[in-house]
Amino acid sequence: MIKARPTIRDHSAEANLFARRAFIGFIFVVSLIGLLLMNVYNLQVVDFDTYKTRSNDNRIKVIPVAPNRGLIYDRNGVLLAENRPVYNLEVVPEEVENLDKSLLEISQLLAISDQQINDFKEDIRNNRRFKSQVLKARLDEKEVAVFSVNQHKFPGFSIEARLSRYYPYGDTLTHALGYVAKLNKKELAELELEDRATNYRATHDIGKRGIEKYYEKQLHGIVGSQRVEVNNRGRVLRTLSVEPPVPGQDLVLTIDIGLQQIAQHALKDTRGAVIAIDPKDGGILALYSNPSYDPNLFVHGISSEQYKKLLNEDRPLINRVTQGRYPPASTIKPHLAILGLEEGVVTEETKIWDPGFFQIPNVDHKWRDWTRWGHGHVDIYKAIEESCDTYFYRIAYKLGISKIADFMDQFGFGDLSGIDIHEETTAILPTVDWKRARFKENWWPGDTISVGIGQGYWTATPIQIANSVSILVNRGAHRQPHLVQVAKQEQAITQLFTEEKPPVTLSNPHHWQVALEAMHNTVLRGTARKAFKGATYDPAGKTGTAQVVSIAQGEKYDAKNIKERHRDNAVYTGFAPFNDPKIVVAIVVENQKAGGGSIAAPIARQLMDYYFSAYPLDSEPQ
């Protein structure tokens, strides 16, 4: 067997192969180094500004600063809505790694309820996760101390000192002032549509009702900001610059808190409404609806149990002054008398015989007077001062519903008063078209008879009744009711007044005086004489008693034997002094055993007694 000869290695070829491989490796390494240098150049030179900005963004944080909400005062400078410092436990959700675990641990540390946690989770679902949300409000000093010791365990959690709204008079002013409460998803969407959302970056609350809602733009102010330097844990190291917020505008109301408290005390445990207006400018002196509720319950979030208590049959959440719909009853008789005089249906000398009822020709039904035996011979003055129903049945029958509705519309019935709160209803000024649309029925003459004494389909709010009397004493001139007087910083409230309504004009201006004189007689010797006996000022007014349920023909109304909710409403409206009115009042007290002269008129007396003691006739109110 022949052995293979060993191959002789070609050292030259191997050297060339190594050289080629080394060269390729060198070129590859040089290329990588070049690429690296190019990238370094881009980072350090080309993109320097970009990365510097991003670096600053990580190091420098812009924190929005909430403006202080404007304060609210009464006409005499008494503080009605203020801001008080509170400590809140707040959370930025995106900064918390395990939110559910952290919430469980901190709830054991600070005794946070399941309801508070559920409310918090609902809030973060409706808001952006980078925005701080309140987990627990109004921490006491012990809770602040406990959290401060354990704060390092809860990144994203912090104690924030904020100013919170507080209403020192509680339920006395709720329906006028309203309240502030947490922003919700719907309100945030509305702010975004109005391009105002950025102004609420640091704000958790917004006006919900009353003055707080109507003047939200003025009261809120303009958000500010802080540029701060933070470390890698987000702790603020120093403040770089500050753009201070612009505080909200302070408001001065026309309300007198003393008069408001008199109204509250007078209604006591009854359901009803009180409003007092300055007829010279429309400023509302008192606006109270009973029952009421404490607005402070809503500021930090009302519990389900507390809210359910407010959803009872007494309806404390309703503002009865502007949303309560009541038959105006006999308070409209002076207005109807003027229309009767204007249309020639009656004159000052016209007298009728009142047997205690009225009948339409060829109709058996009898529309009864409030006195079964009637008032005897009655002229227009006696008809108002003794509130003779029969006299006004006759006027209404002759006038017809169309003329009545057109005339009463000029006094604001069936329309919004224009008051500067959103919670208001138009109530119902019935017409032929209204009944056809509502009930698919024709209007009958009998319907008009009931309207003649402010009953039937006719309903009105207490503010409409007061406003109609204000127009009456101003002899047709409108003075729009309003709650805000001036701004504390002497800036005008531009949205206060809408276009002034045209005045009510009469063919014979003397007819104003006839109605006013009759209202004067009502207090001197008519249905309100007992309530104002011994008054040091000269009042005038009109009583009313509004049926809540119908009484069958031939039956007698007996308050003792009827359900409390079915009893009549007591109504009164009046003004003083007679020759130069400075105050107009309207009172409705629900479901009473007696009428307006016995129940509502004495409340008006209390209001006027206080008013003229605080603002004597020889002085001008502030």
Secondary structure as UniProt FT lines:
FT   HELIX           11..41
FT   HELIX           42..46
FT   HELIX           48..59
FT   STRAND          60..65
FT   STRAND          72..73
FT   TURN            75..76
FT   STRAND          79..91
FT   HELIX           93..95
FT   HELIX           99..110
FT   HELIX           114..125
FT   TURN            129..130
FT   STRAND          133..136
FT   HELIX           141..150
FT   HELIX           151..153
FT   TURN            155..156
FT   STRAND          157..166
FT   TURN            168..169
FT   HELIX           170..172
FT   HELIX           174..177
FT   STRAND          180..182
FT   HELIX           185..193
FT   TURN            194..195
FT   HELIX           197..200
FT   TURN            201..202
FT   STRAND          205..207
FT   HELIX           210..214
FT   HELIX           216..220
FT   STRAND          224..230
FT   TURN            232..233
FT   STRAND          236..243
FT   STRAND          251..253
FT   HELIX           257..267
FT   TURN            268..269
FT   STRAND          272..277
FT   TURN            279..281
FT   STRAND          283..290
FT   HELIX           296..299
FT   HELIX           304..310
FT   TURN            313..314
FT   TURN            316..317
FT   HELIX           320..323
FT   HELIX           329..332
FT   HELIX           333..342
FT   TURN            343..344
FT   TURN            348..349
FT   STRAND          352..354
FT   STRAND          357..358
FT   TURN            361..362
FT   STRAND          367..368
FT   TURN            372..373
FT   STRAND          376..378
FT   HELIX           380..385
FT   TURN            386..387
FT   HELIX           389..399
FT   HELIX           401..409
FT   TURN            410..414
FT   HELIX           432..439
FT   HELIX           445..451
FT   TURN            452..454
FT   TURN            456..457
FT   STRAND          459..460
FT   HELIX           462..473
FT   TURN            474..476
FT   STRAND          484..487
FT   TURN            488..489
FT   TURN            494..495
FT   HELIX           510..524
FT   TURN            527..534
FT   STRAND          540..546
FT   TURN            553..554
FT   HELIX           559..561
FT   HELIX           564..566
FT   STRAND          569..576
FT   STRAND          583..589
FT   TURN            596..599
FT   HELIX           600..614
FT   TURN            617..618
//
